[in-house]
Amino acid sequence: MPIDQITRKAQTRWMDGTGPMSDIAVSSRVRLARNLAGVPFPHAMSETQAKKVLEGAKEAVKELNRFGFLGKMEFYLLSEVSPLDRQVLVEKHLISPQQAQEVKSKALALAPDESVSIMVNEEDHFRIQCLSSGLQPVETLQLALRVDDAMDGKLTFCFSERHGYLTSCPTNTGTGLRASVMIHLPGLVLTNQAGRVFQTASQLGLTVRGFFGEGTEAIGNIFQLSNQITLGRPEEEIVSNLQAVTSKIIEQERAAREALRRESPDGLEDRIWRSYGILSYARVISSEEAMKMLSDVRLGVDLGIIKTVDRLTLNQLLVMIRPAFIQKQAGGDLTPYERDRRRAAIIRTKVSGRPE
């Protein structure tokens, strides 16, 4: 499939809203870092060595396609992908912000349903990423390990009997695993409990990141919970801990929502319906304001207060209102004001069916 077709559509597998606890857990992600034996890490390798990694990636994709459990994966050289399309891939969580920059000798392999993407020559030679809907990191890990096994049958990865998989960043050494859950926590934020909950999560081996992962801010009360430890524990234990702690946080979020409903029902509904009203009629809206109000609307949908919007639509809007996606749909560069106008029109249509 041409990359243009991928970046023109917002829908991707992790958005379908059908996974376990998907009223609060938006998606689960598992990423495995792997490097070729005998080749320096990306920051230190030559152009010739980078091309060797690319050739290895192509062979690995052929092997995956031979197995066929992902469908036919496509391979894209990012130097042949426009900056705008690369940014849309970031907005869809298919590549990292780092992968979208300085793209010489970088590539992406992508499954047809976009549930699996392999970033080539990012911080490590290979970043195998699997995405799924709702809270299912254990199942997502199983898929990632299946991809890893297939690639390992074709490539020789850099592995130490003492330290495990060797990676460019020491914090990934061992399993090379980074597992995360994207989670919507307006109840804990509105009841001022989020800080305490995140501190407890940190003590239990998790870290809290922003909407696009490490180094980014949380927007629209959406956070990423991920493992801190990659060394000294098996992958299954790391992911089971993530699932268990996240499940407890989801319980606390549900309790916080019920407390808001019990103690200030009118105030809660007023907040939700005000946001719904603004999104239904606004002619100009910024990305930050839109995400805040969509958080309120999502809360209203999950509580059964708003019945005319579904979870899939709200998940699609997480991508559809981003700057690069809006410009992609417009067919060219837009000023910030033009983006804000188009964003408002997109939201009106999706939330209330009111384009004009």
Secondary structure, DSSP 4 states (H G I P E B T S, - for coil): --HHHHHH----GGGS--STTTTTEEEEEEEEEE-BTTS--GGG--HHHHHHHHHHHHHHHHHHHHH-TT---EEEEGGGS-HHHHHHHHHTTSS-TTTTSS-TT-EEEE-TTSSEEEEESSSSSEEEEEEEESS-HHHHHHHHHHHHHHHHTTS-B-EETTTEE--SSGGGTBT-EEEEEEEE-HHHHHTT-HHHHHHHHHHTTEEEEBTTBTT---BTTEEEEEES--SSS-HHHHHHHHHHHHHHHHHHHHHHHHHHHHH-HHHHHHHHHHHHHHHHH-S---HHHHHHHHHHHHHHHHTTS--S--HHHHHHHHHHTSHHHHHHHHTS---HHHHHHHHHHHHHHHHHS---
